[in-house]
Structure formats: C-alpha cells, structure tokens
Amino acid sequence: MIYEAFLLIGVLSFAFVLPHLLLSMARETAMHGALLWLHVFAVLLVYFGWLWKRNGQTLAMQTWKIRLVSTAGATLTSRQILLRYVLAWPSLLLGGIGIAWALIDRDGQFLHDRLAGTRLVKTGG
C-alpha cells in the first residue's frame, strides 16, 4: 500500500494538482473544498478502475505479483470494481478497520473485497 501511495503522488500531481493550479491561477481563486475532494475521488476511480478492469493489477500490484479477481477467479465486472473502490474508502479511513479485517477473515481478505465479491490472489513467479 505504501508503494501504491508513492505511485498515486504522480497520478494526482498530473491529473489533480496541475489542472487545479492552472485553473486557480486563471480564475484567481481556489475551487471549493468539496469539489476538490470530488475530483480526487474521480481521478482515483479512473486510475484504479481502468487498471483493475484491464488486467486486475495496478503497477504496485504487478510488482508484488498480486491480482484482483472475482471470488470465482474471473475478470471483474464494472459493478465489482465500483463497489470495491467505494467500499475501500471507509475501509481505509475508519482507522483501517477494513484492512485489519484480513487478520480475522477466513481467507485473509480485506472487508471491502469480501463485500464486493472480489479477492486478491498471488500471480505466478
């Protein structure tokens, strides 16, 4: 997750900070905080959604040889991707409760994976 966070700095710098910096300079005012958070939410949804749909892996997941699949082992549906993404926010932001869930889960899965019908699996190598 730490490696993923470092990669997201680049994604957010390009798709969030740069546009808002330019818009703020042009308008001579900053965007409202709620709009900024909505933009972060949307940028990260596109990033994760596209990569999970494409091959079930972000760059960090490829490095650690982890793939996201459905509980049946199939490619994820758009609904599963959206549900996992939305559920991961409270899972992380509420003290990491959804991450800690993996310690008691029978399959060692995160709470948002359990609820979204997804799971992380090791890839070859």
N, C-alpha and C positions, 0 to 999 in steps of 0.2 A: 504494500500500500504506500510505503514511503517513496519507492521508486516511481510509482504511478503519479504521486503528488508532484514530484520533480518534473515529470513529463507534462503534467497539466499546467505548470507555470508557463511553459512555452505556448501551449494551446491558448490559454487565457490571455497571454500577452498579445498574441496575434489577433484573436477573434473578439476580445473584450476590451482590453486596455487601450490598444491603438485606436479603434473606432471611437471610443468614448472620449479619449483625449482630443482627437481631432474635432469631434462634434462640440465638445465643451469649449474649445478654443474658438470655433466658428460662431457659436451662439453666445459666448462669453458668460455661460452659466453651466453648472453641472446638472445632469439628469437627476430626477428624484430617486431616492434610495430603493424604493420598491421596484422601479423599472430596471435599475442596475442588477438587483437580485434575480429578477425575471430573465434578464439577458444571460447572466451566469448559468442559471438553470437550463436555459435553452441551448447555449453553446455546449455545455457538458452533455446534455441529452443527445445532441447531434454527434458529438465525438464518440461517446460510448455506444450509442445506438447503431451508428454506422459500422463501427469495428466489430461489435458483437454480432450484428446481422451478417457481415461479410464473412468472417471465419471464426467467430466465437472468442476472439482474442484481441486485447489491446497490445501495444508494444511491450508493456511491462509483463503482461501475461505470457507473451511469446518467450520473453527472456527467462521466465521462471517455469516455462513448459506447463502452463495451466490453460485449460479451455473451458468456456462456459457452454453448457449444453442443456437441453431439457432433461427432466428426470428420466425420460425414456432413452436418453442418449442421442436424440435427434437435434437437428438445427433448430434454433429458437424462432418462435413466431414473433411478429411485431408486438403483439399483446404482452407476451412474456418479457420482452425487452423493456417495454414501457413500464410494466408493473414492477420489474426488478429495480429499474432506475428510480422510480418514485419511492419505492419502499426502502431503498438504500439510504436515502436522506435521513429519515428519522432513526434508522438503524444505527447510523454513524453519529448523528447529532445529539441523540439522547444518551450521552455518556458511553457510546459504543456498545449498547446493550445487544444489538443485533449481531455484532461481531463476537461478543462474549458468548452468545447463544451456541456457537460452534463447540464450545467446551462441554456442553451437555447434550448436544444433538447426537442422535444415534449414528448418523453418517458424517458427523463433523462439519455440517453445512451451516452457513450463516442463516439467520432468521429470514432475511429478505429473499434468499434463494429458496428456502422451504416454502414460503408463502407464494412466490412467483412460479413455482414449478420448474425451477432451474437448479443446476448444481455445477460445481467446479470439479473438473477431473484432470488428472495428470495426462500429459501427452507423451508420446514416445521419446526415448532418449534418456 
